Amino acid sequence: MSATFVYDGDCAFCTRCVEFIRRRVPTAAVIVPWHSADLPALGLTREQCLTAVQYVEPGRPALAGPEAIAALLRASRSPWRPLGAALDLPAVGLFSWPVYRWIARHRHRLPGGTAACAVPRAPGL
């Protein structure tokens, strides 16, 4: 069984990002919107998927947000692999979650985003 990358299929910005991945980042991972994924089989909850993209490899804990993106890139068969490795560097890790959260909060304003992409902000974020 291959890895699964789970994203928000209701978000136009997320969908455009996934279209880019499908065109330019060859991967064996199954890429699926969380709304049509078997979340219990993947060991995920709806809340996790509302918070961030998820990357699930059989027998391993799920990775979320920038860690999920890094894993997807590292597992690709493309020139994007080094970027996945770079995202795992400690110095990059200090900034990856804050940047990811900023993008998630503003995705409805980013290219391809629509009002439907807006996610209610969780307390403390």
N, C-alpha and C positions, 0 to 999 in steps of 0.2 A: 504494500500500500504506500502511496506517495504522500508527500506533505500537502497540506491544504492551507491556502491563504484566504482569509475571510474578511470581507469589506462591507461597507454600507451601500447596498445597491439602490437605496432611495436617494442617495446624494449624487447629484450630477458631477460635482468636482471629483468625488471618489471614483465614480464610473469612468470619467475621462482619464484619470490616473491609471486605472486598471486597463483601459484600452491601450494606453502607451506601453504598459508592461507587456501586454499580450503581443503587441507589434514588435517591440524592441528588446525584450528581456526573455530569451528562450528559457523556459523552466519546465521541469516535470511536475511541478506543484499544480494541484487543482486550484483554480481561482474561482471563488463562489461568493455571491452576496449572502450575508448572514440570514436573510429572510427565507432563503430556500435551502439553507444548510441544515443538516441533522446535528444541531448544536449538542444535544446530550451525547451522541456518538463521538463527537469531537472533544468532549469534556469542557465545553464552553457554555456560558450563560448569555442570555440576551443582554444583560447589563454590561458584561465584558465587551460584547460586540458594539454596544452603543458608545462605549468609551474610546475604543481604538481598534484598528485593524488587528487581526490575529493570525499567527502562523503556527500550525500544529503539525508536528511530526509524530508518527506513531511511537508510543513508548517514551515520549519526552514531554515535559511541561510546555504548555502553550507560551508563545512569546507574543508580546503586544507592542503596538505603536512602532517606534523607530527600531526596536529590537526585531520585530516581525519583518519590517522592510529590509533590514540588514540581512536577516536569515534568507529571505527570498532572493536577494541579490547574490549572496554567497553561494547559494545552491544553483544559480543560473549557469547556463553554458554560454557565457557572453563576456564581453569586455567590462560589464557592470560588476563582475565579481570583486575586483579590488575596492570598489566603493562600498560594497557590503562589509568587507573586512575593515575598512577605514571607519565605518560607523560604529564598530565595536571597540575602537581605541578609547582608553579612559578619558583623554582630554575631550574627545568628541562627545562621549557619553554625558559629560557635564552639561552640554548644550542641547543634546538631541531631544530629550523629553520636553524641556521648555519650548523649543521650536515646534515640536510636534503638537503640543497643546495649543500654541498660538495659531497654528494652521487650522487645527480642528475647530477652534472657536470662531475663526474668520473664514471658514471654507465657503460660506454662502456669498462672500464678497470676492473670492478669488476667481480667476478665469474658468469658465464653465460652471461655476456655482450658481445656485438659484436660492430663493427664499426657503425652498423645501430642504435645503442642505443645512440650515441652521439647527444646531443642537442646543437644548437648554443647558446652561452652564451649571455644573455641579458646585455645591458650596466648597470653598477653599481652593478652587482652581483658578 
